[in-house]
């Protein structure tokens, strides 16, 4: 069953320090001034913060779910996901991970789907 905009909103609203805004026809969620989640105007996709160095791996692992932003937005740490391609558990994992701006690396579920090691390698 596809995830709805209302389900994502409900979870994002419950995150600590999260605030919701309607900007240029889009629903966005912020912590302070930093946008961590944004709906497309038609509500079919959400954009979310994701480490630049792992974006390609995530999209290549599941191109039916994830996509890169437009060329002009590639400078931002951003990935898009189709709401009709994820279930409630995946949505919860994504929203909770991107809402925790203190974490430098995504949690296990996102890392696992991207085919990345479970712990970041120290260099």
Secondary structure as GFF3:
##gff-version 3
##sequence-region A 1 123
A	DSSP	alpha_helix	5	14	.	.	.	ID=ss1
A	DSSP	beta_strand	18	23	.	.	.	ID=ss2
A	DSSP	beta_strand	26	31	.	.	.	ID=ss3
A	DSSP	beta_strand	34	39	.	.	.	ID=ss4
A	DSSP	beta_strand	45	49	.	.	.	ID=ss5
A	DSSP	alpha_helix	52	61	.	.	.	ID=ss6
A	DSSP	beta_strand	66	68	.	.	.	ID=ss7
A	DSSP	three_ten_helix	71	73	.	.	.	ID=ss8
A	DSSP	beta_strand	78	82	.	.	.	ID=ss9
A	DSSP	three_ten_helix	83	85	.	.	.	ID=ss10
A	DSSP	alpha_helix	88	99	.	.	.	ID=ss11
A	DSSP	alpha_helix	108	113	.	.	.	ID=ss12
###
